Amino acid sequence: MRFPEAVDADIEDITRALSVWSGVGAAPTPKNVRGVRTRQHLLKAATEAFIRLGYLSCSVEDILQEADVSRGTFYAHFKSKKAIFAAVIEESLDSRLRGTAVSEVDVPLVRDRIEESVRRFLDSYWRGRGLSMVIEQVANTDPSFRDIRLIIRDSFARRIAKGIRRQQARGIADSTVDPAEAGLVIIAMMTNFAHTELGWRERRPSEEMVDLLTRFWVQGIGLDETAPVISR
């Protein structure tokens, strides 16, 4: 079985999808330091306003008040609330994708690498849980945005599936497990756990959580827990 087509997406595809959803192309990079700082200030203020009020209740006026800037300054950088929300997501996602990568982690066993991936995922979600909750709110109310949410989710599942395929090729994971389906199941387990326990209940990530999620991941794909990492 193959992934849904959107699962082959990465950050560039997500950016394009966000541009379509927001109705505007990607904003050009400001040409001077002051412009860059203003744009970053607006993104930070918008993030805080969206988290505090929720996307549906937040208006451009709320963002202006949070940032303490004029309407003209806002519209010099962003065309609408949708446009700045898309930019906030893009910046957050780029940081999260880089923050959860574990390809260079120096650990002896494949299981250790999975464990570190789980740990980074939970830590990243915890740091950005406010925005993650807002993203889920929009996905639950806007069917057109839901497609973007699936692309984002699938981009993580795709990375997991690639790892499973490599492990199967080495003979250290169950060859009867479908990597694509397993990737979707694992990311569903991770994101749903994080959404409810870290988001709703506001429980901080713990080593107990990391160990349990790692155990379900490893046993679910039939991984040989003694398998060493092979340097490329």
Accessible surface in RSA format (square Angstrom, percent):
REM  Atomic radii and reference values for relative SASA: ProtOr
REM  Chains: A
REM  Algorithm: Lee & Richards
REM  Probe-radius: 1.40
REM  Slices: 20
REM RES _ NUM      All-atoms   Total-Side   Main-Chain    Non-polar    All polar
REM                ABS   REL    ABS   REL    ABS   REL    ABS   REL    ABS   REL
RES MET A   1   158.68  82.2  93.12  61.6  65.56 156.1  89.29  75.9  69.39  91.9
RES ARG A   2   187.42  78.7 172.83  88.1  14.60  34.8  76.14 104.1 111.29  67.4
RES PHE A   3    24.61  12.3  10.25   6.4  14.36  37.4  10.83   6.6  13.79  39.5
RES PRO A   4    71.39  52.0  58.32  53.2  13.08  47.5  70.91  58.5   0.49   3.0
RES GLU A   5   160.77  92.3 141.85 107.3  18.92  45.0  62.35 120.6  98.41  80.4
RES ALA A   6    37.39  34.4  25.74  39.7  11.65  26.5  35.07  49.4   2.32   6.1
RES VAL A   7     0.00   0.0   0.00   0.0   0.00   0.0   0.00   0.0   0.00   0.0
RES ASP A   8    74.68  52.3  60.37  60.1  14.31  33.8  27.32  64.3  47.36  47.2
RES ALA A   9     8.60   7.9   5.21   8.0   3.39   7.7   7.18  10.1   1.42   3.8
RES ASP A  10    59.74  41.8  59.74  59.5   0.00   0.0  15.31  36.0  44.43  44.3
RES ILE A  11    36.56  20.8  36.56  27.2   0.00   0.0  36.56  26.3   0.00   0.0
RES GLU A  12   103.94  59.7  99.99  75.7   3.95   9.4  53.64 103.8  50.30  41.1
RES ASP A  13    51.00  35.7  47.27  47.1   3.73   8.8   8.29  19.5  42.71  42.6
RES ILE A  14     0.00   0.0   0.00   0.0   0.00   0.0   0.00   0.0   0.00   0.0
RES THR A  15    25.22  17.9  24.84  25.2   0.37   0.9  21.67  29.1   3.54   5.4
RES ARG A  16   142.55  59.9 139.87  71.3   2.68   6.4  72.10  98.5  70.46  42.7
RES ALA A  17    22.74  20.9  12.99  20.0   9.75  22.2  20.23  28.5   2.51   6.6
RES LEU A  18     2.87   1.6   2.87   2.1   0.00   0.0   2.87   2.0   0.00   0.0
RES SER A  19    25.78  21.8  20.77  27.7   5.02  11.6  16.63  35.4   9.15  12.8
RES VAL A  20   125.19  82.4 105.24  95.3  19.94  48.1 111.80  97.1  13.38  36.3
RES TRP A  21    19.81   8.0   4.46   2.2  15.35  36.0  12.20   6.5   7.61  12.3
RES SER A  22    12.66  10.7   1.82   2.4  10.85  25.0   0.33   0.7  12.33  17.3
RES GLY A  23    63.06  77.8   0.00   N/A  63.06  77.8  33.43  91.7  29.63  66.4
RES VAL A  24    45.22  29.8  36.32  32.9   8.89  21.4  44.48  38.6   0.73   2.0
RES GLY A  25    56.88  70.1   0.00   N/A  56.88  70.1  33.68  92.4  23.20  52.0
RES ALA A  26    75.54  69.5  41.93  64.7  33.62  76.5  50.77  71.5  24.77  65.6
RES ALA A  27    41.80  38.4  16.32  25.2  25.48  58.0  20.16  28.4  21.64  57.3
RES PRO A  28   117.90  85.9 100.07  91.2  17.83  64.8 111.32  91.9   6.58  40.9
RES THR A  29   110.52  78.6  91.35  92.6  19.17  45.7  58.49  78.6  52.02  78.6
RES PRO A  30    28.01  20.4   9.30   8.5  18.71  68.0  20.17  16.7   7.84  48.7
RES LYS A  31   208.92 101.9 165.73 101.7  43.19 102.8 116.86 105.2  92.06  98.1
RES ASN A  32    91.62  63.2  82.32  79.6   9.30  22.4  39.69  95.5  51.93  50.2
RES VAL A  33    96.84  63.7  92.59  83.8   4.25  10.2  94.04  81.7   2.80   7.6
RES ARG A  34   196.21  82.4 192.09  97.9   4.13   9.8  66.64  91.1 129.58  78.5
RES GLY A  35    13.15  16.2   0.00   N/A  13.15  16.2  12.97  35.6   0.18   0.4
RES VAL A  36    62.85  41.4  62.43  56.5   0.42   1.0  62.75  54.5   0.09   0.3
RES ARG A  37   170.83  71.7 163.11  83.1   7.72  18.4  55.78  76.2 115.05  69.7
RES THR A  38    31.27  22.2  27.21  27.6   4.06   9.7  13.29  17.9  17.98  27.2
RES ARG A  39    49.43  20.8  49.43  25.2   0.00   0.0   7.89  10.8  41.55  25.2
RES GLN A  40    78.64  44.0  75.52  55.2   3.12   7.4  34.39  73.2  44.25  33.6
RES HIS A  41    82.87  45.3  77.26  53.7   5.60  14.3  60.51  62.4  22.36  26.0
RES LEU A  42     0.00   0.0   0.00   0.0   0.00   0.0   0.00   0.0   0.00   0.0
RES LEU A  43     3.09   1.7   2.85   2.0   0.24   0.6   3.09   2.2   0.00   0.0
RES LYS A  44   131.51  64.2 124.62  76.5   6.89  16.4  99.90  89.9  31.60  33.7
RES ALA A  45     4.34   4.0   2.45   3.8   1.90   4.3   4.06   5.7   0.28   0.7
RES ALA A  46     0.00   0.0   0.00   0.0   0.00   0.0   0.00   0.0   0.00   0.0
RES THR A  47    33.50  23.8  33.50  34.0   0.00   0.0  25.93  34.8   7.56  11.4
RES GLU A  48    68.77  39.5  63.40  48.0   5.37  12.8  34.72  67.2  34.05  27.8
RES ALA A  49     0.00   0.0   0.00   0.0   0.00   0.0   0.00   0.0   0.00   0.0
RES PHE A  50     0.00   0.0   0.00   0.0   0.00   0.0   0.00   0.0   0.00   0.0
RES ILE A  51    79.93  45.5  60.61  45.2  19.31  46.5  60.64  43.7  19.29  52.3
RES ARG A  52   146.73  61.6 111.72  56.9  35.01  83.4  73.55 100.5  73.18  44.3
RES LEU A  53    61.96  34.5  42.11  30.1  19.86  49.9  47.02  33.0  14.95  40.2
RES GLY A  54    11.43  14.1   0.00   N/A  11.43  14.1  10.13  27.8   1.30   2.9
RES TYR A  55    17.23   8.0  17.23   9.8   0.00   0.0  14.17  10.6   3.06   3.8
RES LEU A  56   103.68  57.7  77.97  55.8  25.71  64.6  79.61  55.9  24.07  64.8
RES SER A  57    83.34  70.4  56.01  74.7  27.33  63.0  28.37  60.4  54.97  77.0
RES CYS A  58     2.11   1.6   0.00   0.0   2.11   5.0   0.00   0.0   2.11   2.3
RES SER A  59    47.36  40.0  43.88  58.6   3.49   8.0  41.28  87.9   6.08   8.5
RES VAL A  60    21.21  14.0  18.68  16.9   2.53   6.1  18.68  16.2   2.53   6.9
RES GLU A  61    76.18  43.7  74.55  56.4   1.63   3.9  40.06  77.5  36.12  29.5
RES ASP A  62    34.94  24.5  34.64  34.5   0.30   0.7   0.48   1.1  34.46  34.4
RES ILE A  63     0.00   0.0   0.00   0.0   0.00   0.0   0.00   0.0   0.00   0.0
RES LEU A  64    11.17   6.2   9.68   6.9   1.49   3.8   9.90   7.0   1.28   3.4
RES GLN A  65   127.20  71.1 101.86  74.4  25.34  60.3  39.94  85.0  87.26  66.2
RES GLU A  66    60.60  34.8  33.02  25.0  27.58  65.7   7.52  14.5  53.08  43.3
RES ALA A  67     3.81   3.5   0.00   0.0   3.81   8.7   0.09   0.1   3.72   9.8
RES ASP A  68   130.47  91.4 107.86 107.4  22.61  53.5  29.07  68.4 101.40 101.1
RES VAL A  69    37.90  24.9  16.49  14.9  21.41  51.6  26.42  23.0  11.48  31.1
RES SER A  70    67.21  56.8  52.44  70.0  14.77  34.0  53.10 113.1  14.11  19.8
RES ARG A  71   116.75  49.0 111.54  56.9   5.22  12.4  54.88  75.0  61.87  37.5
RES GLY A  72    51.98  64.1   0.00   N/A  51.98  64.1  40.18 110.3  11.80  26.4
RES THR A  73    45.15  32.1  38.40  38.9   6.74  16.1  18.13  24.3  27.02  40.8
RES PHE A  74     0.00   0.0   0.00   0.0   0.00   0.0   0.00   0.0   0.00   0.0
RES TYR A  75    80.43  37.5  73.36  41.7   7.07  18.4  53.23  40.0  27.20  33.5
RES ALA A  76    83.29  76.6  39.63  61.2  43.66  99.3  51.24  72.2  32.05  84.9
RES HIS A  77    38.83  21.2  25.18  17.5  13.65  34.9  14.91  15.4  23.92  27.8
RES PHE A  78     6.21   3.1   3.15   1.9   3.06   8.0   6.21   3.8   0.00   0.0
RES LYS A  79   141.68  69.1 125.12  76.8  16.56  39.4  77.12  69.4  64.57  68.8
RES SER A  80    35.59  30.1  33.31  44.5   2.28   5.3  34.49  73.4   1.11   1.6
RES LYS A  81    43.64  21.3  41.52  25.5   2.12   5.0  26.28  23.7  17.36  18.5
RES LYS A  82    75.39  36.8  74.45  45.7   0.94   2.2  40.01  36.0  35.38  37.7
RES ALA A  83     9.50   8.7   4.18   6.4   5.32  12.1   4.73   6.7   4.76  12.6
RES ILE A  84     0.00   0.0   0.00   0.0   0.00   0.0   0.00   0.0   0.00   0.0
RES PHE A  85     0.00   0.0   0.00   0.0   0.00   0.0   0.00   0.0   0.00   0.0
RES ALA A  86     8.06   7.4   8.03  12.4   0.03   0.1   8.06  11.3   0.00   0.0
RES ALA A  87    12.35  11.4   7.25  11.2   5.10  11.6   9.59  13.5   2.77   7.3
RES VAL A  88     5.14   3.4   2.81   2.5   2.34   5.6   3.92   3.4   1.22   3.3
RES ILE A  89     2.10   1.2   1.91   1.4   0.19   0.5   1.92   1.4   0.18   0.5
RES GLU A  90    61.05  35.0  61.02  46.2   0.02   0.1  11.08  21.4  49.97  40.8
RES GLU A  91    78.53  45.1  70.78  53.5   7.75  18.5  40.61  78.6  37.92  31.0
RES SER A  92    35.94  30.4  25.79  34.4  10.15  23.4  18.58  39.6  17.36  24.3
RES LEU A  93     9.52   5.3   6.82   4.9   2.69   6.8   9.26   6.5   0.26   0.7
RES ASP A  94    54.98  38.5  54.94  54.7   0.04   0.1  10.45  24.6  44.53  44.4
RES SER A  95    57.62  48.7  54.80  73.1   2.82   6.5  17.77  37.8  39.85  55.8
RES ARG A  96    41.55  17.4  38.34  19.5   3.21   7.6  10.37  14.2  31.17  18.9
RES LEU A  97    22.51  12.5  19.05  13.6   3.46   8.7  19.37  13.6   3.14   8.5
RES ARG A  98   157.15  66.0 138.71  70.7  18.44  43.9  72.94  99.7  84.22  51.0
RES GLY A  99    32.60  40.2   0.00   N/A  32.60  40.2  23.82  65.4   8.77  19.7
RES THR A 100     8.91   6.3   6.39   6.5   2.52   6.0   6.11   8.2   2.80   4.2
RES ALA A 101    40.55  37.3  33.93  52.4   6.62  15.1  35.16  49.5   5.38  14.3
RES VAL A 102    20.71  13.6  17.42  15.8   3.28   7.9  18.00  15.6   2.71   7.4
RES SER A 103    76.65  64.8  59.83  79.8  16.82  38.7  44.82  95.4  31.83  44.6
RES GLU A 104   160.42  92.1 133.01 100.6  27.42  65.3  66.50 128.6  93.93  76.7
RES VAL A 105    29.47  19.4  19.87  18.0   9.60  23.1  25.68  22.3   3.79  10.3
RES ASP A 106   146.09 102.3 114.12 113.6  31.97  75.6  40.92  96.3 105.17 104.9
RES VAL A 107    33.86  22.3  24.85  22.5   9.01  21.7  26.72  23.2   7.13  19.4
RES PRO A 108    96.47  70.3  81.53  74.3  14.94  54.3  92.83  76.6   3.64  22.6
RES LEU A 109    55.76  31.1  55.76  39.9   0.00   0.0  55.76  39.2   0.00   0.0
RES VAL A 110    12.25   8.1  12.16  11.0   0.09   0.2  12.25  10.6   0.00   0.0
RES ARG A 111    38.48  16.2  38.20  19.5   0.28   0.7  12.82  17.5  25.65  15.5
RES ASP A 112    34.33  24.0  32.62  32.5   1.71   4.0   8.17  19.2  26.17  26.1
RES ARG A 113    63.87  26.8  63.87  32.6   0.00   0.0  24.02  32.8  39.86  24.2
RES ILE A 114     9.97   5.7   8.34   6.2   1.62   3.9   9.97   7.2   0.00   0.0
RES GLU A 115    40.81  23.4  40.81  30.9   0.00   0.0   0.21   0.4  40.60  33.2
RES GLU A 116    35.04  20.1  35.01  26.5   0.03   0.1   4.45   8.6  30.59  25.0
RES SER A 117    23.94  20.2  23.94  32.0   0.00   0.0   4.11   8.8  19.83  27.8
RES VAL A 118     0.00   0.0   0.00   0.0   0.00   0.0   0.00   0.0   0.00   0.0
RES ARG A 119    55.82  23.4  55.64  28.4   0.18   0.4  31.07  42.5  24.74  15.0
RES ARG A 120    74.81  31.4  71.88  36.6   2.93   7.0  17.27  23.6  57.54  34.9
RES PHE A 121    12.15   6.1  11.61   7.2   0.54   1.4  11.61   7.0   0.54   1.5
RES LEU A 122     0.18   0.1   0.18   0.1   0.00   0.0   0.18   0.1   0.00   0.0
RES ASP A 123    54.17  37.9  52.82  52.6   1.36   3.2  12.76  30.0  41.42  41.3
RES SER A 124     8.04   6.8   5.36   7.2   2.67   6.2   0.96   2.0   7.08   9.9
RES TYR A 125    11.39   5.3  11.39   6.5   0.00   0.0  10.93   8.2   0.46   0.6
RES TRP A 126    31.72  12.7  31.72  15.4   0.00   0.0  23.75  12.7   7.97  12.9
RES ARG A 127   169.78  71.3 133.98  68.3  35.80  85.2  73.44 100.4  96.34  58.4
RES GLY A 128    21.37  26.4   0.00   N/A  21.37  26.4  20.85  57.2   0.53   1.2
RES ARG A 129    73.84  31.0  73.83  37.6   0.01   0.0  11.08  15.1  62.76  38.0
RES GLY A 130    19.76  24.4   0.00   N/A  19.76  24.4  14.66  40.2   5.10  11.4
RES LEU A 131    10.84   6.0  10.69   7.6   0.16   0.4  10.69   7.5   0.16   0.4
RES SER A 132     9.42   8.0   7.46  10.0   1.95   4.5   7.17  15.3   2.25   3.2
RES MET A 133    53.01  27.5  46.75  30.9   6.26  14.9  47.15  40.1   5.87   7.8
RES VAL A 134     8.49   5.6   6.79   6.1   1.70   4.1   8.49   7.4   0.00   0.0
RES ILE A 135    22.03  12.5  22.03  16.4   0.00   0.0  22.03  15.9   0.00   0.0
RES GLU A 136    40.45  23.2  40.45  30.6   0.00   0.0   8.20  15.9  32.24  26.3
RES GLN A 137    59.86  33.5  53.99  39.5   5.87  14.0  27.48  58.5  32.38  24.6
RES VAL A 138     1.50   1.0   1.50   1.4   0.00   0.0   1.50   1.3   0.00   0.0
RES ALA A 139     5.09   4.7   4.92   7.6   0.17   0.4   4.94   7.0   0.14   0.4
RES ASN A 140   110.16  76.0  86.83  83.9  23.34  56.2  20.81  50.1  89.35  86.4
RES THR A 141    73.52  52.3  41.60  42.2  31.92  76.1  46.48  62.4  27.04  40.9
RES ASP A 142    32.60  22.8  30.95  30.8   1.66   3.9  14.09  33.2  18.51  18.5
RES PRO A 143    90.51  66.0  85.33  77.8   5.18  18.8  85.54  70.6   4.97  30.9
RES SER A 144    63.05  53.3  49.56  66.1  13.50  31.1  49.44 105.3  13.62  19.1
RES PHE A 145     0.00   0.0   0.00   0.0   0.00   0.0   0.00   0.0   0.00   0.0
RES ARG A 146   102.19  42.9 102.19  52.1   0.00   0.0  44.27  60.5  57.91  35.1
RES ASP A 147    87.74  61.5  85.80  85.4   1.94   4.6  24.23  57.0  63.51  63.3
RES ILE A 148     5.18   2.9   5.18   3.9   0.00   0.0   5.18   3.7   0.00   0.0
RES ARG A 149    35.22  14.8  35.22  18.0   0.00   0.0  14.14  19.3  21.08  12.8
RES LEU A 150    87.88  48.9  87.88  62.9   0.00   0.0  87.88  61.7   0.00   0.0
RES ILE A 151    24.88  14.2  24.88  18.5   0.00   0.0  24.88  17.9   0.00   0.0
RES ILE A 152    14.24   8.1  14.24  10.6   0.00   0.0  14.24  10.3   0.00   0.0
RES ARG A 153    52.36  22.0  50.39  25.7   1.97   4.7  11.55  15.8  40.81  24.7
RES ASP A 154     8.15   5.7   8.15   8.1   0.00   0.0   0.00   0.0   8.15   8.1
RES SER A 155     3.65   3.1   1.41   1.9   2.24   5.2   1.70   3.6   1.95   2.7
RES PHE A 156    20.49  10.2  19.33  12.0   1.16   3.0  19.53  11.8   0.96   2.8
RES ALA A 157     0.00   0.0   0.00   0.0   0.00   0.0   0.00   0.0   0.00   0.0
RES ARG A 158    53.90  22.6  53.90  27.5   0.00   0.0   3.67   5.0  50.23  30.4
RES ARG A 159    85.42  35.9  75.19  38.3  10.23  24.4  46.22  63.2  39.21  23.8
RES ILE A 160    20.78  11.8  14.32  10.7   6.47  15.6  19.79  14.3   0.99   2.7
RES ALA A 161     0.00   0.0   0.00   0.0   0.00   0.0   0.00   0.0   0.00   0.0
RES LYS A 162    88.52  43.2  86.08  52.8   2.44   5.8  51.77  46.6  36.75  39.1
RES GLY A 163    10.42  12.9   0.00   N/A  10.42  12.9  10.26  28.1   0.17   0.4
RES ILE A 164     1.85   1.1   1.66   1.2   0.18   0.4   1.66   1.2   0.18   0.5
RES ARG A 165   106.06  44.5 100.70  51.3   5.36  12.8  51.78  70.8  54.28  32.9
RES ARG A 166   121.96  51.2 118.07  60.2   3.90   9.3  54.78  74.9  67.18  40.7
RES GLN A 167    22.85  12.8  22.76  16.6   0.10   0.2   5.75  12.2  17.10  13.0
RES GLN A 168    36.02  20.1  22.53  16.5  13.49  32.1  11.49  24.5  24.53  18.6
RES ALA A 169    92.76  85.3  48.20  74.4  44.56 101.4  60.77  85.6  31.99  84.7
RES ARG A 170    87.33  36.7  54.10  27.6  33.23  79.1  44.93  61.4  42.40  25.7
RES GLY A 171    64.54  79.6   0.00   N/A  64.54  79.6  30.75  84.4  33.79  75.7
RES ILE A 172    19.87  11.3  16.32  12.2   3.54   8.5  19.62  14.1   0.24   0.7
RES ALA A 173    10.12   9.3   0.12   0.2  10.00  22.8   2.13   3.0   7.99  21.2
RES ASP A 174    57.94  40.6  47.42  47.2  10.52  24.9  18.00  42.4  39.94  39.8
RES SER A 175    94.54  79.9  67.65  90.3  26.90  62.0  38.61  82.2  55.93  78.4
RES THR A 176   120.99  86.1  84.53  85.7  36.46  86.9  79.53 106.8  41.46  62.7
RES VAL A 177    32.28  21.2  24.70  22.4   7.58  18.3  29.84  25.9   2.43   6.6
RES ASP A 178    44.44  31.1  34.12  34.0  10.32  24.4  25.51  60.0  18.93  18.9
RES PRO A 179    23.51  17.1  23.51  21.4   0.00   0.0  23.51  19.4   0.00   0.0
RES ALA A 180     0.80   0.7   0.80   1.2   0.00   0.0   0.80   1.1   0.00   0.0
RES GLU A 181    66.81  38.4  66.48  50.3   0.33   0.8  24.70  47.8  42.11  34.4
RES ALA A 182    12.15  11.2   5.69   8.8   6.46  14.7  11.56  16.3   0.59   1.6
RES GLY A 183     0.00   0.0   0.00   N/A   0.00   0.0   0.00   0.0   0.00   0.0
RES LEU A 184    43.87  24.4  41.19  29.5   2.69   6.8  41.54  29.2   2.33   6.3
RES VAL A 185    99.23  65.3  95.51  86.5   3.72   9.0  98.48  85.6   0.76   2.0
RES ILE A 186     9.40   5.3   8.97   6.7   0.42   1.0   9.40   6.8   0.00   0.0
RES ILE A 187     3.01   1.7   3.01   2.2   0.00   0.0   3.01   2.2   0.00   0.0
RES ALA A 188    28.64  26.3  28.56  44.1   0.08   0.2  28.64  40.3   0.00   0.0
RES MET A 189    49.83  25.8  37.10  24.6  12.73  30.3  35.72  30.4  14.11  18.7
RES MET A 190     3.99   2.1   3.99   2.6   0.00   0.0   3.99   3.4   0.00   0.0
RES THR A 191    16.04  11.4  15.30  15.5   0.74   1.8  15.43  20.7   0.62   0.9
RES ASN A 192    84.29  58.1  82.31  79.5   1.98   4.8  23.86  57.4  60.43  58.4
RES PHE A 193    48.34  24.2  42.27  26.2   6.07  15.8  47.34  28.7   0.99   2.8
RES ALA A 194     0.00   0.0   0.00   0.0   0.00   0.0   0.00   0.0   0.00   0.0
RES HIS A 195    34.33  18.8  34.33  23.9   0.00   0.0  24.63  25.4   9.70  11.3
RES THR A 196    40.82  29.0  40.67  41.2   0.15   0.3  34.03  45.7   6.79  10.3
RES GLU A 197    20.06  11.5  20.06  15.2   0.00   0.0   4.03   7.8  16.03  13.1
RES LEU A 198     0.00   0.0   0.00   0.0   0.00   0.0   0.00   0.0   0.00   0.0
RES GLY A 199     9.25  11.4   0.00   N/A   9.25  11.4   0.30   0.8   8.95  20.0
RES TRP A 200   164.82  66.1 134.12  64.9  30.70  72.1 127.70  68.1  37.13  60.2
RES ARG A 201   160.98  67.6 131.74  67.2  29.24  69.6  39.68  54.2 121.31  73.5
RES GLU A 202   115.79  66.5  99.54  75.3  16.25  38.7  16.69  32.3  99.10  80.9
RES ARG A 203   110.31  46.3 104.63  53.3   5.68  13.5  37.63  51.4  72.68  44.0
RES ARG A 204   165.75  69.6 155.56  79.3  10.19  24.3  60.02  82.0 105.73  64.1
RES PRO A 205    31.52  23.0  10.38   9.5  21.14  76.9  10.63   8.8  20.89 129.9
RES SER A 206    38.00  32.1  28.53  38.1   9.47  21.8  34.09  72.6   3.91   5.5
RES GLU A 207   101.23  58.1  94.97  71.8   6.26  14.9  64.27 124.3  36.96  30.2
RES GLU A 208   132.08  75.8 122.58  92.7   9.50  22.6  71.27 137.9  60.81  49.6
RES MET A 209    10.18   5.3   6.69   4.4   3.49   8.3  10.04   8.5   0.15   0.2
RES VAL A 210     3.67   2.4   3.67   3.3   0.00   0.0   3.67   3.2   0.00   0.0
RES ASP A 211    51.65  36.2  51.35  51.1   0.31   0.7  17.83  42.0  33.82  33.7
RES LEU A 212    83.11  46.3  82.99  59.4   0.12   0.3  82.99  58.3   0.12   0.3
RES LEU A 213     8.89   5.0   8.89   6.4   0.00   0.0   8.89   6.2   0.00   0.0
RES THR A 214     0.00   0.0   0.00   0.0   0.00   0.0   0.00   0.0   0.00   0.0
RES ARG A 215   108.07  45.4 107.08  54.6   0.99   2.4  23.72  32.4  84.34  51.1
RES PHE A 216   123.99  62.0 112.57  69.7  11.42  29.7 116.00  70.3   7.99  22.9
RES TRP A 217    17.60   7.1  16.31   7.9   1.29   3.0  16.18   8.6   1.42   2.3
RES VAL A 218     0.66   0.4   0.66   0.6   0.00   0.0   0.66   0.6   0.00   0.0
RES GLN A 219   117.64  65.8  94.12  68.8  23.52  56.0  34.05  72.5  83.59  63.4
RES GLY A 220    52.81  65.1   0.00   N/A  52.81  65.1  32.68  89.7  20.13  45.1
RES ILE A 221     2.14   1.2   2.14   1.6   0.00   0.0   2.14   1.5   0.00   0.0
RES GLY A 222    41.94  51.7   0.00   N/A  41.94  51.7  25.72  70.6  16.23  36.3
RES LEU A 223    12.68   7.1   0.00   0.0  12.68  31.9   0.07   0.0  12.62  34.0
RES ASP A 224    65.52  45.9  55.87  55.6   9.65  22.8  25.42  59.8  40.10  40.0
RES GLU A 225    71.80  41.2  65.15  49.3   6.65  15.8  26.60  51.5  45.20  36.9
RES THR A 226   105.78  75.2  92.10  93.4  13.68  32.6  77.82 104.5  27.96  42.3
RES ALA A 227     2.94   2.7   0.36   0.6   2.58   5.9   2.75   3.9   0.19   0.5
RES PRO A 228    74.55  54.3  74.55  68.0   0.00   0.0  74.55  61.5   0.00   0.0
RES VAL A 229    35.59  23.4  16.32  14.8  19.26  46.4  17.23  15.0  18.36  49.8
RES ILE A 230   104.28  59.3  88.50  65.9  15.78  38.0  91.69  66.0  12.59  34.2
RES SER A 231   107.88  91.2  79.30 105.8  28.58  65.8  47.58 101.3  60.30  84.5
RES ARG A 232   227.92  95.7 148.57  75.7  79.35 188.9 111.03 151.7 116.89  70.8
END  Absolute sums over single chains surface
CHAIN  1 A    12348.2      10137.7       2210.6       6782.6       5565.6
END  Absolute sums over all chains
TOTAL         12348.2      10137.7       2210.6       6782.6       5565.6
